[in-house]
Amino acid sequence: GGTDARYFSERGIPAFLYGPKGAGLHSKDEWVSAESLQKHYTLYRNLFGAL
């Protein structure tokens, strides 16, 4: 896995990643915290619902 953030960082543009807590991306042991997922869902819903 990867993100587009590296393209910005390579050019000296600060970038950050934000999302629910988890690990093991794209592996058989991939997991995500249900509590963290719920918190992020609520945050995104409120953020984009306000636009």
PDB file of N, H, CA, C and O in Angstrom:
ATOM      1  N   GLY A   1       0.808  -1.186   0.000  1.00  0.00           N
ATOM      2  CA  GLY A   1       0.000   0.000   0.000  1.00  0.00           C
ATOM      3  C   GLY A   1       0.852   1.250   0.000  1.00  0.00           C
ATOM      4  O   GLY A   1       2.055   1.191   0.255  1.00  0.00           O
ATOM      5  N   GLY A   2       0.256   2.332  -0.274  1.00  0.00           N
ATOM      6  H   GLY A   2      -0.721   2.380  -0.481  1.00  0.00           H
ATOM      7  CA  GLY A   2       0.950   3.608  -0.274  1.00  0.00           C
ATOM      8  C   GLY A   2      -0.040   4.744  -0.403  1.00  0.00           C
ATOM      9  O   GLY A   2      -1.243   4.534  -0.564  1.00  0.00           O
ATOM     10  N   THR A   3       0.487   5.941  -0.330  1.00  0.00           N
ATOM     11  H   THR A   3       1.464   6.111  -0.200  1.00  0.00           H
ATOM     12  CA  THR A   3      -0.354   7.124  -0.461  1.00  0.00           C
ATOM     13  C   THR A   3       0.318   8.114  -1.403  1.00  0.00           C
ATOM     14  O   THR A   3       1.478   7.942  -1.776  1.00  0.00           O
ATOM     15  N   ASP A   4      -0.405   9.128  -1.774  1.00  0.00           N
ATOM     16  H   ASP A   4      -1.347   9.268  -1.471  1.00  0.00           H
ATOM     17  CA  ASP A   4       0.152  10.192  -2.606  1.00  0.00           C
ATOM     18  C   ASP A   4       0.964  11.188  -1.785  1.00  0.00           C
ATOM     19  O   ASP A   4       1.600  12.074  -2.355  1.00  0.00           O
ATOM     20  N   ALA A   5       0.957  11.062  -0.465  1.00  0.00           N
ATOM     21  H   ALA A   5       0.441  10.341  -0.002  1.00  0.00           H
ATOM     22  CA  ALA A   5       1.678  12.005   0.393  1.00  0.00           C
ATOM     23  C   ALA A   5       3.162  12.047   0.055  1.00  0.00           C
ATOM     24  O   ALA A   5       3.793  13.094   0.202  1.00  0.00           O
ATOM     25  N   ARG A   6       3.723  10.951  -0.386  1.00  0.00           N
ATOM     26  H   ARG A   6       3.210  10.101  -0.505  1.00  0.00           H
ATOM     27  CA  ARG A   6       5.157  10.926  -0.690  1.00  0.00           C
ATOM     28  C   ARG A   6       5.516  11.877  -1.823  1.00  0.00           C
ATOM     29  O   ARG A   6       6.610  12.441  -1.832  1.00  0.00           O
ATOM     30  N   TYR A   7       4.617  12.060  -2.769  1.00  0.00           N
ATOM     31  H   TYR A   7       3.728  11.602  -2.761  1.00  0.00           H
ATOM     32  CA  TYR A   7       4.900  12.969  -3.882  1.00  0.00           C
ATOM     33  C   TYR A   7       5.022  14.412  -3.396  1.00  0.00           C
ATOM     34  O   TYR A   7       5.839  15.175  -3.910  1.00  0.00           O
ATOM     35  N   PHE A   8       4.226  14.776  -2.427  1.00  0.00           N
ATOM     36  H   PHE A   8       3.562  14.156  -2.010  1.00  0.00           H
ATOM     37  CA  PHE A   8       4.319  16.113  -1.842  1.00  0.00           C
ATOM     38  C   PHE A   8       5.590  16.234  -1.009  1.00  0.00           C
ATOM     39  O   PHE A   8       6.322  17.218  -1.124  1.00  0.00           O
ATOM     40  N   SER A   9       5.851  15.235  -0.173  1.00  0.00           N
ATOM     41  H   SER A   9       5.256  14.436  -0.080  1.00  0.00           H
ATOM     42  CA  SER A   9       7.027  15.261   0.694  1.00  0.00           C
ATOM     43  C   SER A   9       8.319  15.342  -0.108  1.00  0.00           C
ATOM     44  O   SER A   9       9.252  16.041   0.289  1.00  0.00           O
ATOM     45  N   GLU A  10       8.384  14.635  -1.228  1.00  0.00           N
ATOM     46  H   GLU A  10       7.627  14.067  -1.550  1.00  0.00           H
ATOM     47  CA  GLU A  10       9.574  14.669  -2.081  1.00  0.00           C
ATOM     48  C   GLU A  10       9.858  16.070  -2.602  1.00  0.00           C
ATOM     49  O   GLU A  10      10.995  16.379  -2.960  1.00  0.00           O
ATOM     50  N   ARG A  11       8.843  16.917  -2.650  1.00  0.00           N
ATOM     51  H   ARG A  11       7.920  16.666  -2.359  1.00  0.00           H
ATOM     52  CA  ARG A  11       8.992  18.285  -3.148  1.00  0.00           C
ATOM     53  C   ARG A  11       9.028  19.311  -2.014  1.00  0.00           C
ATOM     54  O   ARG A  11       8.914  20.515  -2.243  1.00  0.00           O
ATOM     55  N   GLY A  12       9.191  18.807  -0.786  1.00  0.00           N
ATOM     56  H   GLY A  12       9.284  17.829  -0.600  1.00  0.00           H
ATOM     57  CA  GLY A  12       9.304  19.692   0.361  1.00  0.00           C
ATOM     58  C   GLY A  12       7.987  20.257   0.859  1.00  0.00           C
ATOM     59  O   GLY A  12       7.972  21.198   1.652  1.00  0.00           O
ATOM     60  N   ILE A  13       6.877  19.685   0.398  1.00  0.00           N
ATOM     61  H   ILE A  13       6.889  18.921  -0.246  1.00  0.00           H
ATOM     62  CA  ILE A  13       5.560  20.144   0.832  1.00  0.00           C
ATOM     63  C   ILE A  13       5.102  19.252   1.986  1.00  0.00           C
ATOM     64  O   ILE A  13       4.971  18.041   1.806  1.00  0.00           O
ATOM     65  N   PRO A  14       4.858  19.823   3.161  1.00  0.00           N
ATOM     66  CA  PRO A  14       4.428  18.999   4.291  1.00  0.00           C
ATOM     67  C   PRO A  14       3.130  18.245   3.978  1.00  0.00           C
ATOM     68  O   PRO A  14       2.220  18.783   3.348  1.00  0.00           O
ATOM     69  N   ALA A  15       3.068  17.018   4.421  1.00  0.00           N
ATOM     70  H   ALA A  15       3.808  16.581   4.933  1.00  0.00           H
ATOM     71  CA  ALA A  15       1.872  16.187   4.230  1.00  0.00           C
ATOM     72  C   ALA A  15       1.708  15.301   5.460  1.00  0.00           C
ATOM     73  O   ALA A  15       2.682  14.956   6.129  1.00  0.00           O
ATOM     74  N   PHE A  16       0.472  14.942   5.744  1.00  0.00           N
ATOM     75  H   PHE A  16      -0.320  15.222   5.201  1.00  0.00           H
ATOM     76  CA  PHE A  16       0.225  14.026   6.850  1.00  0.00           C
ATOM     77  C   PHE A  16      -0.908  13.085   6.475  1.00  0.00           C
ATOM     78  O   PHE A  16      -1.704  13.366   5.579  1.00  0.00           O
ATOM     79  N   LEU A  17      -0.961  11.979   7.173  1.00  0.00           N
ATOM     80  H   LEU A  17      -0.314  11.752   7.901  1.00  0.00           H
ATOM     81  CA  LEU A  17      -2.013  10.988   6.962  1.00  0.00           C
ATOM     82  C   LEU A  17      -2.877  10.955   8.210  1.00  0.00           C
ATOM     83  O   LEU A  17      -2.381  11.096   9.328  1.00  0.00           O
ATOM     84  N   TYR A  18      -4.160  10.768   8.009  1.00  0.00           N
ATOM     85  H   TYR A  18      -4.563  10.653   7.100  1.00  0.00           H
ATOM     86  CA  TYR A  18      -5.081  10.767   9.132  1.00  0.00           C
ATOM     87  C   TYR A  18      -6.155   9.729   8.876  1.00  0.00           C
ATOM     88  O   TYR A  18      -6.780   9.721   7.815  1.00  0.00           O
ATOM     89  N   GLY A  19      -6.367   8.867   9.828  1.00  0.00           N
ATOM     90  H   GLY A  19      -5.860   8.873  10.690  1.00  0.00           H
ATOM     91  CA  GLY A  19      -7.398   7.858   9.674  1.00  0.00           C
ATOM     92  C   GLY A  19      -7.493   6.999  10.919  1.00  0.00           C
ATOM     93  O   GLY A  19      -6.783   7.235  11.897  1.00  0.00           O
ATOM     94  N   PRO A  20      -8.362   6.009  10.886  1.00  0.00           N
ATOM     95  CA  PRO A  20      -8.556   5.161  12.059  1.00  0.00           C
ATOM     96  C   PRO A  20      -7.324   4.330  12.385  1.00  0.00           C
ATOM     97  O   PRO A  20      -6.508   4.027  11.515  1.00  0.00           O
ATOM     98  N   LYS A  21      -7.210   3.969  13.652  1.00  0.00           N
ATOM     99  H   LYS A  21      -7.874   4.215  14.359  1.00  0.00           H
ATOM    100  CA  LYS A  21      -6.092   3.169  14.134  1.00  0.00           C
ATOM    101  C   LYS A  21      -6.199   1.747  13.598  1.00  0.00           C
ATOM    102  O   LYS A  21      -7.262   1.129  13.647  1.00  0.00           O
ATOM    103  N   GLY A  22      -5.084   1.242  13.089  1.00  0.00           N
ATOM    104  H   GLY A  22      -4.220   1.744  13.049  1.00  0.00           H
ATOM    105  CA  GLY A  22      -5.035  -0.117  12.585  1.00  0.00           C
ATOM    106  C   GLY A  22      -3.616  -0.467  12.202  1.00  0.00           C
ATOM    107  O   GLY A  22      -2.696   0.329  12.392  1.00  0.00           O
ATOM    108  N   ALA A  23      -3.438  -1.664  11.660  1.00  0.00           N
ATOM    109  H   ALA A  23      -4.185  -2.311  11.506  1.00  0.00           H
ATOM    110  CA  ALA A  23      -2.107  -2.110  11.246  1.00  0.00           C
ATOM    111  C   ALA A  23      -2.249  -3.278  10.279  1.00  0.00           C
ATOM    112  O   ALA A  23      -3.338  -3.814  10.077  1.00  0.00           O
ATOM    113  N   GLY A  24      -1.125  -3.655   9.691  1.00  0.00           N
ATOM    114  H   GLY A  24      -0.240  -3.219   9.856  1.00  0.00           H
ATOM    115  CA  GLY A  24      -1.097  -4.812   8.806  1.00  0.00           C
ATOM    116  C   GLY A  24      -1.793  -4.601   7.476  1.00  0.00           C
ATOM    117  O   GLY A  24      -2.379  -5.534   6.925  1.00  0.00           O
ATOM    118  N   LEU A  25      -1.735  -3.374   6.952  1.00  0.00           N
ATOM    119  H   LEU A  25      -1.259  -2.617   7.399  1.00  0.00           H
ATOM    120  CA  LEU A  25      -2.446  -3.064   5.711  1.00  0.00           C
ATOM    121  C   LEU A  25      -2.193  -4.089   4.610  1.00  0.00           C
ATOM    122  O   LEU A  25      -1.050  -4.456   4.337  1.00  0.00           O
ATOM    123  N   HIS A  26      -3.249  -4.535   3.998  1.00  0.00           N
ATOM    124  H   HIS A  26      -4.178  -4.237   4.220  1.00  0.00           H
ATOM    125  CA  HIS A  26      -3.236  -5.458   2.860  1.00  0.00           C
ATOM    126  C   HIS A  26      -2.565  -6.793   3.173  1.00  0.00           C
ATOM    127  O   HIS A  26      -2.020  -7.438   2.278  1.00  0.00           O
ATOM    128  N   SER A  27      -2.602  -7.207   4.428  1.00  0.00           N
ATOM    129  H   SER A  27      -3.045  -6.683   5.156  1.00  0.00           H
ATOM    130  CA  SER A  27      -2.051  -8.507   4.802  1.00  0.00           C
ATOM    131  C   SER A  27      -3.154  -9.361   5.419  1.00  0.00           C
ATOM    132  O   SER A  27      -4.254  -8.877   5.686  1.00  0.00           O
ATOM    133  N   LYS A  28      -2.849 -10.621   5.639  1.00  0.00           N
ATOM    134  H   LYS A  28      -1.955 -11.014   5.423  1.00  0.00           H
ATOM    135  CA  LYS A  28      -3.846 -11.497   6.261  1.00  0.00           C
ATOM    136  C   LYS A  28      -4.121 -11.103   7.708  1.00  0.00           C
ATOM    137  O   LYS A  28      -5.127 -11.515   8.287  1.00  0.00           O
ATOM    138  N   ASP A  29      -3.229 -10.305   8.291  1.00  0.00           N
ATOM    139  H   ASP A  29      -2.412  -9.970   7.821  1.00  0.00           H
ATOM    140  CA  ASP A  29      -3.391  -9.865   9.673  1.00  0.00           C
ATOM    141  C   ASP A  29      -3.866  -8.416   9.779  1.00  0.00           C
ATOM    142  O   ASP A  29      -3.741  -7.797  10.836  1.00  0.00           O
ATOM    143  N   GLU A  30      -4.410  -7.874   8.687  1.00  0.00           N
ATOM    144  H   GLU A  30      -4.512  -8.377   7.828  1.00  0.00           H
ATOM    145  CA  GLU A  30      -4.886  -6.485   8.702  1.00  0.00           C
ATOM    146  C   GLU A  30      -6.002  -6.329   9.734  1.00  0.00           C
ATOM    147  O   GLU A  30      -6.859  -7.201   9.876  1.00  0.00           O
ATOM    148  N   TRP A  31      -5.977  -5.206  10.450  1.00  0.00           N
ATOM    149  H   TRP A  31      -5.281  -4.498  10.335  1.00  0.00           H
ATOM    150  CA  TRP A  31      -7.032  -4.942  11.426  1.00  0.00           C
ATOM    151  C   TRP A  31      -7.253  -3.441  11.558  1.00  0.00           C
ATOM    152  O   TRP A  31      -6.386  -2.635  11.220  1.00  0.00           O
ATOM    153  N   VAL A  32      -8.420  -3.087  12.052  1.00  0.00           N
ATOM    154  H   VAL A  32      -9.125  -3.741  12.326  1.00  0.00           H
ATOM    155  CA  VAL A  32      -8.753  -1.696  12.350  1.00  0.00           C
ATOM    156  C   VAL A  32      -9.569  -1.687  13.640  1.00  0.00           C
ATOM    157  O   VAL A  32     -10.424  -2.548  13.853  1.00  0.00           O
ATOM    158  N   SER A  33      -9.297  -0.712  14.488  1.00  0.00           N
ATOM    159  H   SER A  33      -8.603  -0.013  14.315  1.00  0.00           H
ATOM    160  CA  SER A  33     -10.020  -0.569  15.744  1.00  0.00           C
ATOM    161  C   SER A  33     -11.449  -0.115  15.457  1.00  0.00           C
ATOM    162  O   SER A  33     -11.651   0.916  14.815  1.00  0.00           O
ATOM    163  N   ALA A  34     -12.436  -0.867  15.922  1.00  0.00           N
ATOM    164  H   ALA A  34     -12.272  -1.704  16.444  1.00  0.00           H
ATOM    165  CA  ALA A  34     -13.843  -0.511  15.701  1.00  0.00           C
ATOM    166  C   ALA A  34     -14.170   0.829  16.357  1.00  0.00           C
ATOM    167  O   ALA A  34     -14.909   1.631  15.787  1.00  0.00           O
ATOM    168  N   GLU A  35     -13.632   1.074  17.539  1.00  0.00           N
ATOM    169  H   GLU A  35     -13.032   0.422  18.002  1.00  0.00           H
ATOM    170  CA  GLU A  35     -13.879   2.344  18.234  1.00  0.00           C
ATOM    171  C   GLU A  35     -13.287   3.513  17.440  1.00  0.00           C
ATOM    172  O   GLU A  35     -13.926   4.553  17.280  1.00  0.00           O
ATOM    173  N   SER A  36     -12.075   3.331  16.952  1.00  0.00           N
ATOM    174  H   SER A  36     -11.555   2.487  17.081  1.00  0.00           H
ATOM    175  CA  SER A  36     -11.424   4.376  16.165  1.00  0.00           C
ATOM    176  C   SER A  36     -12.163   4.610  14.849  1.00  0.00           C
ATOM    177  O   SER A  36     -12.305   5.751  14.411  1.00  0.00           O
ATOM    178  N   LEU A  37     -12.627   3.547  14.226  1.00  0.00           N
ATOM    179  H   LEU A  37     -12.511   2.620  14.581  1.00  0.00           H
ATOM    180  CA  LEU A  37     -13.372   3.667  12.973  1.00  0.00           C
ATOM    181  C   LEU A  37     -14.658   4.462  13.189  1.00  0.00           C
ATOM    182  O   LEU A  37     -15.006   5.314  12.371  1.00  0.00           O
ATOM    183  N   GLN A  38     -15.361   4.190  14.281  1.00  0.00           N
ATOM    184  H   GLN A  38     -15.078   3.499  14.946  1.00  0.00           H
ATOM    185  CA  GLN A  38     -16.596   4.915  14.589  1.00  0.00           C
ATOM    186  C   GLN A  38     -16.316   6.396  14.822  1.00  0.00           C
ATOM    187  O   GLN A  38     -17.062   7.252  14.347  1.00  0.00           O
ATOM    188  N   LYS A  39     -15.252   6.700  15.546  1.00  0.00           N
ATOM    189  H   LYS A  39     -14.646   6.005  15.932  1.00  0.00           H
ATOM    190  CA  LYS A  39     -14.899   8.100  15.810  1.00  0.00           C
ATOM    191  C   LYS A  39     -14.578   8.837  14.511  1.00  0.00           C
ATOM    192  O   LYS A  39     -14.993   9.981  14.327  1.00  0.00           O
ATOM    193  N   HIS A  40     -13.843   8.190  13.617  1.00  0.00           N
ATOM    194  H   HIS A  40     -13.506   7.260  13.767  1.00  0.00           H
ATOM    195  CA  HIS A  40     -13.485   8.827  12.348  1.00  0.00           C
ATOM    196  C   HIS A  40     -14.705   8.972  11.441  1.00  0.00           C
ATOM    197  O   HIS A  40     -14.842   9.975  10.740  1.00  0.00           O
ATOM    198  N   TYR A  41     -15.581   7.987  11.451  1.00  0.00           N
ATOM    199  H   TYR A  41     -15.469   7.172  12.020  1.00  0.00           H
ATOM    200  CA  TYR A  41     -16.813   8.087  10.667  1.00  0.00           C
ATOM    201  C   TYR A  41     -17.613   9.320  11.100  1.00  0.00           C
ATOM    202  O   TYR A  41     -18.077  10.098  10.267  1.00  0.00           O
ATOM    203  N   THR A  42     -17.762   9.483  12.410  1.00  0.00           N
ATOM    204  H   THR A  42     -17.384   8.851  13.087  1.00  0.00           H
ATOM    205  CA  THR A  42     -18.515  10.617  12.944  1.00  0.00           C
ATOM    206  C   THR A  42     -17.839  11.935  12.580  1.00  0.00           C
ATOM    207  O   THR A  42     -18.505  12.891  12.182  1.00  0.00           O
ATOM    208  N   LEU A  43     -16.519  11.983  12.717  1.00  0.00           N
ATOM    209  H   LEU A  43     -15.978  11.207  13.040  1.00  0.00           H
ATOM    210  CA  LEU A  43     -15.791  13.204  12.378  1.00  0.00           C
ATOM    211  C   LEU A  43     -15.976  13.560  10.903  1.00  0.00           C
ATOM    212  O   LEU A  43     -16.281  14.708  10.580  1.00  0.00           O
ATOM    213  N   TYR A  44     -15.795  12.589  10.005  1.00  0.00           N
ATOM    214  H   TYR A  44     -15.547  11.656  10.267  1.00  0.00           H
ATOM    215  CA  TYR A  44     -15.935  12.848   8.567  1.00  0.00           C
ATOM    216  C   TYR A  44     -17.372  13.230   8.207  1.00  0.00           C
ATOM    217  O   TYR A  44     -17.595  14.128   7.395  1.00  0.00           O
ATOM    218  N   ARG A  45     -18.341  12.546   8.812  1.00  0.00           N
ATOM    219  H   ARG A  45     -18.160  11.817   9.471  1.00  0.00           H
ATOM    220  CA  ARG A  45     -19.748  12.866   8.549  1.00  0.00           C
ATOM    221  C   ARG A  45     -20.058  14.305   8.947  1.00  0.00           C
ATOM    222  O   ARG A  45     -20.719  15.031   8.205  1.00  0.00           O
ATOM    223  N   ASN A  46     -19.581  14.710  10.112  1.00  0.00           N
ATOM    224  H   ASN A  46     -19.044  14.119  10.714  1.00  0.00           H
ATOM    225  CA  ASN A  46     -19.809  16.083  10.570  1.00  0.00           C
ATOM    226  C   ASN A  46     -19.068  17.093   9.703  1.00  0.00           C
ATOM    227  O   ASN A  46     -19.612  18.148   9.374  1.00  0.00           O
ATOM    228  N   LEU A  47     -17.850  16.781   9.337  1.00  0.00           N
ATOM    229  H   LEU A  47     -17.409  15.925   9.604  1.00  0.00           H
ATOM    230  CA  LEU A  47     -17.051  17.689   8.516  1.00  0.00           C
ATOM    231  C   LEU A  47     -17.680  17.888   7.140  1.00  0.00           C
ATOM    232  O   LEU A  47     -17.909  19.022   6.720  1.00  0.00           O
ATOM    233  N   PHE A  48     -17.957  16.798   6.444  1.00  0.00           N
ATOM    234  H   PHE A  48     -17.770  15.877   6.786  1.00  0.00           H
ATOM    235  CA  PHE A  48     -18.481  16.912   5.088  1.00  0.00           C
ATOM    236  C   PHE A  48     -19.960  17.283   5.066  1.00  0.00           C
ATOM    237  O   PHE A  48     -20.442  17.850   4.085  1.00  0.00           O
ATOM    238  N   GLY A  49     -20.674  16.975   6.123  1.00  0.00           N
ATOM    239  H   GLY A  49     -20.284  16.514   6.920  1.00  0.00           H
ATOM    240  CA  GLY A  49     -22.068  17.385   6.216  1.00  0.00           C
ATOM    241  C   GLY A  49     -22.210  18.891   6.377  1.00  0.00           C
ATOM    242  O   GLY A  49     -23.244  19.470   6.044  1.00  0.00           O
ATOM    243  N   ALA A  50     -21.149  19.523   6.897  1.00  0.00           N
ATOM    244  H   ALA A  50     -20.309  19.053   7.168  1.00  0.00           H
ATOM    245  CA  ALA A  50     -21.171  20.970   7.107  1.00  0.00           C
ATOM    246  C   ALA A  50     -20.768  21.750   5.859  1.00  0.00           C
ATOM    247  O   ALA A  50     -20.908  22.973   5.827  1.00  0.00           O
ATOM    248  N   LEU A  51     -20.275  21.070   4.845  1.00  0.00           N
ATOM    249  H   LEU A  51     -20.161  20.077   4.872  1.00  0.00           H
ATOM    250  CA  LEU A  51     -19.818  21.774   3.627  1.00  0.00           C
ATOM    251  C   LEU A  51     -20.955  22.130   2.711  1.00  0.00           C
ATOM    252  O   LEU A  51     -20.735  22.721   1.654  1.00  0.00           O
TER     253      LEU A  51
END
